[in-house]
Protein backbone atom coordinates (compact mmCIF):
# COMPACT_ATOMS: atom_id res chain seq x y z
CA UNK A 1 0.00 0.00 0.00
CA UNK A 2 1.28 3.45 -0.92
CA UNK A 3 1.96 5.89 1.91
CA UNK A 4 3.25 9.41 2.35
CA UNK A 5 4.73 11.38 5.24
CA UNK A 6 3.51 14.24 7.37
CA UNK A 7 3.94 16.16 10.62
CA UNK A 8 1.80 18.35 12.83
CA UNK A 9 2.65 21.29 15.05
CA UNK A 10 1.26 23.69 17.63
CA UNK A 11 2.56 26.51 19.80
CA UNK A 12 4.76 23.95 21.56
CA UNK A 13 6.92 23.71 18.44
CA UNK A 14 9.37 26.42 17.48
CA UNK A 15 9.34 27.89 13.96
CA UNK A 16 10.09 25.14 11.46
CA UNK A 17 12.16 25.01 8.30
CA UNK A 18 9.33 23.75 6.17
CA UNK A 19 11.33 23.60 2.97
CA UNK A 20 13.79 21.33 4.73
CA UNK A 21 10.91 19.14 5.88
CA UNK A 22 9.80 18.89 2.26
CA UNK A 23 13.32 18.01 1.12
CA UNK A 24 13.31 15.24 3.74
CA UNK A 25 10.17 13.70 2.27
CA UNK A 26 7.35 15.37 4.22
CA UNK A 27 4.38 16.08 1.95
CA UNK A 28 1.64 17.15 4.38
CA UNK A 29 1.49 19.21 7.56
CA UNK A 30 -1.25 20.31 9.94
CA UNK A 31 -1.17 23.02 12.61
CA UNK A 32 -3.26 23.58 15.70
CA UNK A 33 -5.62 26.51 15.19
CA UNK A 34 -7.84 26.66 18.24
CA UNK A 35 -9.15 25.03 21.41
CA UNK A 36 -12.48 25.28 23.16
CA UNK A 37 -14.81 28.21 22.57
CA UNK A 38 -12.28 31.04 22.69
CA UNK A 39 -8.62 29.91 22.68
CA UNK A 40 -6.41 30.33 19.60
CA UNK A 41 -2.97 28.84 19.06
CA UNK A 42 -0.38 31.62 19.25
CA UNK A 43 1.80 30.25 16.43
CA UNK A 44 -0.93 29.09 14.08
CA UNK A 45 -0.59 31.91 11.57
CA UNK A 46 3.20 31.64 11.39
CA UNK A 47 3.08 27.86 11.05
CA UNK A 48 0.46 28.02 8.28
CA UNK A 49 2.36 30.60 6.27
CA UNK A 50 5.42 28.38 6.36
CA UNK A 51 3.50 25.20 5.50
CA UNK A 52 1.70 26.80 2.58
CA UNK A 53 4.83 28.61 1.44
CA UNK A 54 6.62 25.26 1.16
CA UNK A 55 3.83 23.88 -1.01
CA UNK A 56 2.80 21.10 1.40
CA UNK A 57 -0.68 19.62 1.54
CA UNK A 58 -2.03 21.48 4.52
CA UNK A 59 -4.71 21.67 7.15
CA UNK A 60 -5.53 22.61 10.71
CA UNK A 61 -7.02 21.10 13.84
CA UNK A 62 -9.17 22.16 16.76
CA UNK A 63 -8.83 20.64 20.24
CA UNK A 64 -12.36 19.89 21.36
CA UNK A 65 -14.10 20.36 24.69
CA UNK A 66 -17.33 18.31 24.51
CA UNK A 67 -18.26 19.85 27.86
CA UNK A 68 -18.72 23.20 26.06
CA UNK A 69 -20.96 24.44 23.24
CA UNK A 70 -20.09 22.72 19.92
CA UNK A 71 -21.37 25.56 17.74
CA UNK A 72 -19.30 28.17 19.55
CA UNK A 73 -16.25 25.92 19.34
CA UNK A 74 -16.79 25.36 15.63
CA UNK A 75 -17.18 29.10 15.09
CA UNK A 76 -13.93 29.73 16.97
CA UNK A 77 -12.12 27.29 14.68
CA UNK A 78 -13.80 28.59 11.51
CA UNK A 79 -12.77 32.16 12.23
CA UNK A 80 -9.20 31.10 12.98
CA UNK A 81 -8.64 29.12 9.77
CA UNK A 82 -10.71 31.08 7.25
CA UNK A 83 -7.77 33.25 6.08
CA UNK A 84 -5.85 30.10 5.11
CA UNK A 85 -8.56 27.60 4.10
CA UNK A 86 -8.34 27.56 0.33
CA UNK A 87 -8.81 24.60 -1.98
CA UNK A 88 -7.11 21.47 -0.67
CA UNK A 89 -7.24 22.53 2.98
CA UNK A 90 -8.10 19.74 5.46
CA UNK A 91 -9.99 20.27 8.73
CA UNK A 92 -9.58 18.03 11.79
CA UNK A 93 -11.34 17.81 15.13
CA UNK A 94 -8.86 16.72 17.81
CA UNK A 95 -11.07 14.60 20.06
CA UNK A 96 -9.11 13.39 23.06
CA UNK A 97 -9.82 13.28 26.74
CA UNK A 98 -7.58 15.25 29.08
CA UNK A 99 -5.99 12.96 31.72
CA UNK A 100 -8.25 14.45 34.41
CA UNK A 101 -11.28 14.27 32.12
CA UNK A 102 -12.13 17.95 32.46
CA UNK A 103 -13.05 18.43 28.80
CA UNK A 104 -15.41 15.39 28.83
CA UNK A 105 -16.83 16.02 32.31
CA UNK A 106 -20.53 15.33 32.76
CA UNK A 107 -21.07 14.01 29.23
CA UNK A 108 -22.27 10.55 28.22
CA UNK A 109 -21.01 8.72 25.14
CA UNK A 110 -24.21 9.64 23.28
CA UNK A 111 -23.83 13.30 24.22
CA UNK A 112 -20.21 13.36 23.02
CA UNK A 113 -21.29 11.84 19.70
CA UNK A 114 -23.97 14.55 19.39
CA UNK A 115 -21.32 17.17 20.10
CA UNK A 116 -18.94 15.72 17.48
CA UNK A 117 -21.72 15.46 14.90
CA UNK A 118 -22.72 19.08 15.43
CA UNK A 119 -19.12 20.36 15.24
CA UNK A 120 -18.41 18.45 12.04
CA UNK A 121 -21.63 19.59 10.39
CA UNK A 122 -20.98 23.25 11.19
CA UNK A 123 -17.44 23.13 9.78
CA UNK A 124 -18.61 21.30 6.65
CA UNK A 125 -21.23 23.98 6.11
CA UNK A 126 -18.62 26.73 6.48
CA UNK A 127 -16.21 25.01 4.07
CA UNK A 128 -18.26 23.05 1.51
CA UNK A 129 -16.33 20.60 -0.66
CA UNK A 130 -13.43 20.48 1.81
CA UNK A 131 -12.38 17.48 3.87
CA UNK A 132 -13.40 17.37 7.52
CA UNK A 133 -12.23 14.53 9.77
CA UNK A 134 -11.52 13.47 13.35
CA UNK A 135 -8.26 12.78 15.17
CA UNK A 136 -9.07 10.38 18.00
CA UNK A 137 -8.08 7.28 19.94
CA UNK A 138 -9.26 3.70 19.92
CA UNK A 139 -11.07 4.30 23.21
CA UNK A 140 -13.15 7.10 21.70
CA UNK A 141 -13.91 4.94 18.68
CA UNK A 142 -15.01 2.02 20.89
CA UNK A 143 -17.25 4.39 22.84
CA UNK A 144 -19.01 5.36 19.60
CA UNK A 145 -18.04 9.02 19.76
CA UNK A 146 -17.39 9.35 16.01
CA UNK A 147 -20.06 9.10 13.26
CA UNK A 148 -19.51 6.28 10.78
CA UNK A 149 -17.70 7.22 7.59
CA UNK A 150 -15.77 10.14 9.08
CA UNK A 151 -12.15 10.41 7.83
CA UNK A 152 -9.96 9.18 10.69
CA UNK A 153 -6.53 10.36 11.82
CA UNK A 154 -5.47 7.84 14.45
CA UNK A 155 -2.79 8.33 17.15
CA UNK A 156 -1.01 5.27 18.60
CA UNK A 157 2.66 5.12 19.64
CA UNK A 158 3.93 1.54 19.82
CA UNK A 159 7.64 2.36 19.77
CA UNK A 160 8.44 5.74 21.30
CA UNK A 161 10.82 7.64 18.99
CA UNK A 162 10.52 6.17 15.50
CA UNK A 163 11.50 6.91 11.92
CA UNK A 164 8.95 7.12 9.11
CA UNK A 165 10.38 3.92 7.65
CA UNK A 166 9.32 1.93 10.71
CA UNK A 167 5.68 2.97 10.37
CA UNK A 168 5.74 2.44 6.62
CA UNK A 169 6.87 -1.15 7.13
CA UNK A 170 4.28 -1.88 9.83
CA UNK A 171 0.77 -3.29 9.40
CA UNK A 172 -1.93 -0.67 9.08
CA UNK A 173 -3.71 -0.36 12.45
CA UNK A 174 -7.43 -1.19 12.73
CA UNK A 175 -8.70 0.44 15.92
CA UNK A 176 -12.22 -0.75 16.81
CA UNK A 177 -12.61 -2.02 13.24
CA UNK A 178 -11.86 1.38 11.66
CA UNK A 179 -9.35 1.84 8.82
CA UNK A 180 -7.56 5.13 9.54
CA UNK A 181 -6.68 7.43 6.69
CA UNK A 182 -3.70 8.71 8.70
CA UNK A 183 -1.70 7.13 11.51
CA UNK A 184 0.23 9.34 13.93
CA UNK A 185 2.80 6.82 15.09
CA UNK A 186 5.13 8.90 17.29
CA UNK A 187 5.40 12.22 19.10
CA UNK A 188 9.21 12.08 19.30
CA UNK A 189 11.12 14.10 18.28
CA UNK A 190 7.87 15.65 16.94
CA UNK A 191 4.46 14.41 15.89
CA UNK A 192 4.87 12.25 12.80
CA UNK A 193 2.16 10.60 10.72
CA UNK A 194 1.81 8.58 7.58
CA UNK A 195 -1.17 8.72 5.23
CA UNK A 196 -2.30 5.55 3.48
CA UNK A 197 -2.13 7.18 0.07
CA UNK A 198 0.67 8.29 -2.19
CA UNK A 199 1.60 11.98 -2.16
CA UNK A 200 -0.29 12.49 -5.41
CA UNK A 201 -3.34 10.60 -4.13
CA UNK A 202 -3.40 12.61 -0.90
CA UNK A 203 -3.17 15.90 -2.75
CA UNK A 204 -5.96 14.81 -5.11
CA UNK A 205 -8.09 13.66 -2.16
CA UNK A 206 -7.55 16.97 -0.35
CA UNK A 207 -8.14 19.09 -3.45
CA UNK A 208 -11.02 17.20 -5.02
CA UNK A 209 -14.62 17.91 -4.36
CA UNK A 210 -16.18 15.69 -1.72
CA UNK A 211 -18.36 13.10 -3.42
CA UNK A 212 -21.92 13.74 -2.32
CA UNK A 213 -23.21 10.81 -0.27
CA UNK A 214 -26.71 9.46 -0.79
CA UNK A 215 -29.59 8.17 1.31
CA UNK A 216 -32.04 5.57 0.02
CA UNK A 217 -35.64 6.72 0.50
CA UNK A 218 -36.85 3.13 0.31
CA UNK A 219 -34.44 1.98 3.02
CA UNK A 220 -35.37 4.81 5.38
CA UNK A 221 -39.11 4.37 4.81
CA UNK A 222 -38.74 0.64 5.43
CA UNK A 223 -37.01 1.40 8.73
CA UNK A 224 -39.70 3.86 9.77
CA UNK A 225 -42.55 1.44 9.02
CA UNK A 226 -41.13 -1.82 10.39
CA UNK A 227 -40.03 -3.05 13.79
CA UNK A 228 -36.36 -3.11 14.74
CA UNK A 229 -36.53 -6.92 14.61
CA UNK A 230 -37.66 -6.71 10.97
CA UNK A 231 -35.01 -4.10 10.20
CA UNK A 232 -32.31 -6.45 11.47
CA UNK A 233 -33.36 -8.95 8.81
CA UNK A 234 -32.70 -6.28 6.17
CA UNK A 235 -29.59 -4.43 7.41
CA UNK A 236 -28.81 -2.69 4.12
CA UNK A 237 -30.36 0.58 5.25
CA UNK A 238 -28.38 0.95 8.48
CA UNK A 239 -25.96 3.53 7.06
CA UNK A 240 -28.81 5.50 5.45
CA UNK A 241 -30.75 5.68 8.71
CA UNK A 242 -27.59 6.61 10.65
CA UNK A 243 -27.02 9.52 8.25
CA UNK A 244 -30.59 10.74 8.83
CA UNK A 245 -30.16 10.36 12.59
CA UNK A 246 -26.92 12.35 12.52
CA UNK A 247 -28.69 15.14 10.64
CA UNK A 248 -31.51 15.19 13.20
CA UNK A 249 -28.98 15.26 16.03
CA UNK A 250 -27.07 18.13 14.42
CA UNK A 251 -30.31 20.11 14.09
CA UNK A 252 -31.20 19.55 17.74
CA UNK A 253 -34.29 17.44 16.98
CA UNK A 254 -32.86 14.16 18.29
CA UNK A 255 -30.96 13.80 21.54
CA UNK A 256 -28.62 10.86 21.06
CA UNK A 257 -30.26 8.18 18.96
CA UNK A 258 -31.04 5.16 21.12
CA UNK A 259 -30.81 2.54 18.37
CA UNK A 260 -28.04 3.64 16.04
CA UNK A 261 -28.90 2.69 12.46
CA UNK A 262 -32.48 1.70 13.31
CA UNK A 263 -35.50 3.98 12.93
CA UNK A 264 -36.65 3.68 16.55
CA UNK A 265 -39.48 5.62 18.20
CA UNK A 266 -37.28 8.57 19.35
CA UNK A 267 -36.03 8.89 15.77
CA UNK A 268 -39.58 8.80 14.43
CA UNK A 269 -40.63 11.52 16.90
CA UNK A 270 -37.62 13.60 15.90
CA UNK A 271 -38.43 13.21 12.21
CA UNK A 272 -42.01 14.30 12.93
CA UNK A 273 -40.56 17.49 14.45
CA UNK A 274 -38.52 17.96 11.27
CA UNK A 275 -41.67 17.56 9.14
CA UNK A 276 -43.57 20.07 11.29
CA UNK A 277 -40.69 22.53 10.96
CA UNK A 278 -40.94 22.15 7.18
CA UNK A 279 -44.64 22.93 7.30
CA UNK A 280 -46.10 19.46 6.76
CA UNK A 281 -49.60 19.13 8.26
CA UNK A 282 -51.55 17.00 5.78
CA UNK A 283 -52.83 13.47 6.18
CA UNK A 284 -51.70 11.89 2.90
CA UNK A 285 -48.51 9.76 2.78
CA UNK A 286 -45.50 11.98 2.22
CA UNK A 287 -47.39 15.05 3.40
CA UNK A 288 -48.18 14.27 7.03
CA UNK A 289 -45.94 15.06 10.00
CA UNK A 290 -46.21 11.43 11.11
CA UNK A 291 -42.48 10.67 11.40
CA UNK A 292 -42.34 8.57 8.22
CA UNK A 293 -40.03 10.25 5.70
CA UNK A 294 -41.33 11.34 2.33
CA UNK A 295 -39.17 12.30 -0.62
CA UNK A 296 -39.81 16.04 -0.27
CA UNK A 297 -39.00 16.28 3.45
CA UNK A 298 -36.01 13.92 3.21
CA UNK A 299 -34.61 15.88 0.24
CA UNK A 300 -34.88 19.14 2.20
CA UNK A 301 -33.09 17.57 5.19
CA UNK A 302 -30.37 16.16 2.93
CA UNK A 303 -29.85 19.48 1.19
CA UNK A 304 -29.00 21.07 4.54
CA UNK A 305 -26.56 18.30 5.44
CA UNK A 306 -24.79 17.56 2.17
CA UNK A 307 -26.40 14.33 0.93
CA UNK A 308 -28.86 13.49 -1.81
CA UNK A 309 -31.90 11.22 -1.82
CA UNK A 310 -32.11 8.25 -4.17
CA UNK A 311 -34.95 5.79 -4.69
N, C-alpha and C positions, 0 to 999 in steps of 0.2 A: 504493500500500500504506500502510495506517495505521501510524503509529509513535508512540512516547511516549518521554519523556526521563528519564534517571536519572544518578546519580553514585555513586561508591564512595569510601570513606575508610578510613584506618588511623591508627595512632599518629602518623604523619607529618603528619596534618592537625590543625589546632587545632579547638577546639569550634566547631560550625557553627550558624548560625541556620537551623534546618530549616524553620521556618514561612516564612521568606523564600525559601528554595529552592522551597517548594511554590507560593508566590505567583508565582515566576518560571517556573513550568511543569514543575518536576521532580515526577514521580509515583512514582518508585521509587528506593531507596537501599540499598546493601549495605555492610557494615563488616567489616573483617578481625577474625576471632575468635582465630585460633591459627596456629601454625607448628610443623612437626615433631612430635615425641612429647611435648614438655613446655612449649613456649613459648606464652604467651598475649599478645594485644595489650593494651597498658596502657590504651587509651582505648575498648576495645570496649563496655563497659557504658554509658559515658556517651554514646557515639555512638548505641547502640541505643535508649536511653531517648528521645533527641531525635528519632530517626527515627520511632519508633512513636508518640511524643507528637504529631508533626505529621500522623499519619494516612497516611504513605506506605506503599506496598507495600514490604516489607522482606525482608532476608535477610542472610546472613553468608557469609564464605569462609575457607577454610583453605589456607595455603601449604604445598604438599606437598614431602616429601623422599623420593622413591622409593628412596633408599639406606637408609632406615630401615624399621621395622616398620609396615605399613599399618594393622593393627588398633589398635596403640597410638596412632598418629596420629589415626585416626578417633575413638577414645575420648577423646583430648584435645579434639578439636573438639566432640564430642557434649556433654561436660561443660560446655564454655564456653558453648554456645548454648542449652542446655536451659531456662534461666530465661526466655528470650525467644521460644522457638520455638513459638508458637501457630499457629492455622490461618492459612494464607496466607504462611507463612514459607518462603523459598527457601534452599537450601543449595548452595554452590558449592565445588568443589575447584579451587584455583589451581595449575595444572600448568604450571610454566615453569622452564626450566633457568637456574640462576645462570650469569653470564658465565664463571666458572672451572669450571663443571660439577660443583661439589662435591655438590650434592643429587642428581645422576644418576650419580655415580661408580660404576663397576663393574657397571652394570646394562645389559642388552641391551634392545632394543625390546620383545621378548616379555615380559621380566621387568617392565618398566615398565607394560605393559598389564595384567599380572596384578595388580600393585600397585594400579593405578587401579580395576580391577574389584572388588578386595577392599574398598578404601576406600568406594567407592560403595555396595556391597551392605551394608556395616555401618551406614552412615548411613541408608540406606533402611529398614533393619530397626528402627533406633532411632526414626525418625520416619515411620511408615507413612502413606501418603496425602499426603505432602509432596513437593515438587519437589526433585530432586537433580541438579545438572548439573556441567559442567566448563568452566572458563575456561582456554583454551589457544591456542597459536599454530598457524599453518599448518604449521610444521616438525614439531610434535608430532603433528598430524593426519596428515601424510604418512607419518610413521614408524609409524602404526598404534597409537598409545598410548591411544586413546580407543575404548571399545566403541561399535558402531553404535547409533544411536537415542538417544544421550545428549544432553540439552539442551545447546546450545553457546553460550557467551559468548566472543566472539572479539575479541582486541585487535589492532588494526592502525592505525598513525598516519600517514596519507599527507600530512598538511598541517602538522604542528606545532600551534600554538594554533589552535583552530577553534571556531566557534559551532555550536550544535545545528542551526541551519538549514542549514549546509553539509552535514552528514551526512544530514539528512533529504532533501536534494535529490539525493544521490549514489546510484549503483546499489548495491544490496545485495551485499556481498562474498560470494564462494563459495570459500573456502579448501579446497583438496584435494577439491572436489566437495561439501562440506558447506554447508548453509544455516543460518547462525547465527541463534539466537533473539535474541541481543543482540550489538551491535557497539560495543566501546569504541574510539572514534575519535580520542581525544586524551587526553593527561595534563596539558595546560596550559590554564588555570591550575590545574585539578584533573582527576581522572579523570572523563570524561563518556562516557556510553553512550546509545544509542537501542535500544529494543526494537521488533521488527517486529510489533507489535500496538498497538491503541489502549489508552488508559489503562484503559478498562472491560474490554477483553479480557485485558489482563495481570493485572488484579486477579482476574478470574474464573479464569484459568489457574492463578494462584498459590493461590487459595482452594479450587478444585474438587478433588475426589478424583481421584487419578491413575487413568486408565482401565487396567484390568488387561490386560496383554498376553497373547497366547496362543501356544501352540506346537502345531503339527500333529503328532499321533502318527504319522500315515501318512508324512509327509515325513521325520521323524526315523528311522523304521524303514526306510524306503527307503534313506536314507543309510547306515545301519548294515549293510545287507545287499547293497549294490551297490558296485562299484568307483568310485573318484573319477572316472574317465573317464565312467562311466554317469551319475553324479550331475551332471556338467557338462552333460549333455544335458537334464536336468530341474532347472534352477537354482531352482525355486520354493521349495525348502526351506532355502536358504542361511541366511536370517535365523533360522529355527527352530533349526537346528543350532548357529549362533553363540550363540544364547541359552542352549542347553544347555551348550555349551562354557564360556561365561562363568560359569555356575553351578558347573560342575565345578572351574574355576580358583579361584573364590572359596572353595570348600570344601577346597582343597588337594589335590584328587584328580588334577588335570591341571596340568602345569607348562608353560604356554605352548603352546597348540594349534599344531601344525605347519601344518595345512591349515585356515585359518580358513573356517568355513562348510561344511566337508566332514567327514564322519564317518570320519576316518582311523584307523589302528591305535592310536596313542596315545590318541585319544578313546575308542575302544572299550574299551581296557584300563582307562581311568579310569572309564568307566561301569560296567564289571564291578566295580570297587572300590566304587562307589556301591551297586550291587545287593547285594554282600556285606555292606556296612554296614547295609543295610535288612533283612538276614536272609534273602535269597533263596539257596536251595541246591538247588532242585528241577531237574528235567530237562525239564519241559514248557515250551513257548513262553510267555513272559511270567512264568515263575517261576524260570528259571535265571539264574545270575549269569554270563551268557555275553557281556555287553556290548551286547546288542541290547535297546533299551528296550521295556518293556511299559507298559501304561496305568497300572498300580498304582505302579510305581517312578517313572515319569516324573511322575505326579501328586504324589507325595510330594516329589520334587525341586523341582517348580514351586511347591508350597505354601511351601517355605522361601525361595524367591527371588522371589515376587510375580508369578507367571504361571500361567495355567490351561492345561489340556490339552484340545484339541479333536480331533475325528476326523481 
